[in-house]
Amino acid sequence: MTSEVQAAAAASEAASAPQPSIISPSLFAFGIFYGGMVCIAGVLGNKQVALGPLAVEAGIFAFLMLVITSSAVAELHGRATANKLVLIGFVPLIASLLLTLLVLGIPAARDMAPERLSAFETVMGGTPRIWLGGILAYGTSQTLNVTIFSRLKSASGRLLWLRSAVASVLSQIVDTLIFITVAFYGVFPITELMLGQMLAKVVLSLILVPPLVYLFVALGRRLDQSGPEVA
């Protein structure tokens, strides 16, 4: 009888013990990729690239990858999980910003070439308005993308290509409105810059986002079928 009581007590203790969180392989992989894109977007934005007649900042490509990744996560794991991914994305975003400020504030080595130091400070430096605009635009546009994508799924079910394109177009328009306004309003005329950025993002959203969302969803399903879950 004593052994039965002890066994029951042990079973009860095991049941009440906290269980390790399990993450699917696709969510684990997409989470790492998403964090990397969050960090690199600001760096890429220092270069202006020519897309036909338009000049746009190259960070647009990293932000589109964020849209693609969050849409794939919403498709595979649901809206709540995708929103958590967006929220957790603030961690590498703000951490990389603070680390950049720390490195910029530390005196450079005496033997560092002045032209290298100047180039580094030009690329990595920024104004508080640009940093604030990037943070606000990221949080708002990515949350909006997940929301629109998920609601269209509830309404239409299939049509992944249409849901991903519409959600990307609308969220990237909002992203441009917030970032350009916060970062540059009052500094110089922003209408032409804003229209050019919007046009480029709309075109790229229609051309690149749907096929890449299909690719990411297929990759995620393949990872979840073949790989062990990560504790």
Buried (B, 14 or more C-beta within 10 A) or exposed (E): EEEEEEEEEEEEEEEEEEEEEEBBBBBBBBBEBBBEBBBBBBBBBBEEBEEEEBEBBBBBBBBBBBBBBBBBBBBBBBBEBBBBBBEBBBEBBEEBBEEBEEEEEEEBEEEEEEEEEEEBEEEBEBEEBBBBBBBBBBBBBBBBBBBBBBEBBEEEEEEBBEBBBBBBBBBBBBBBBBBBBBBBEEEEEBEEBBEBBBBBBBBBBBEBBBEBBBEBBEBBBEBBEEEEEBE
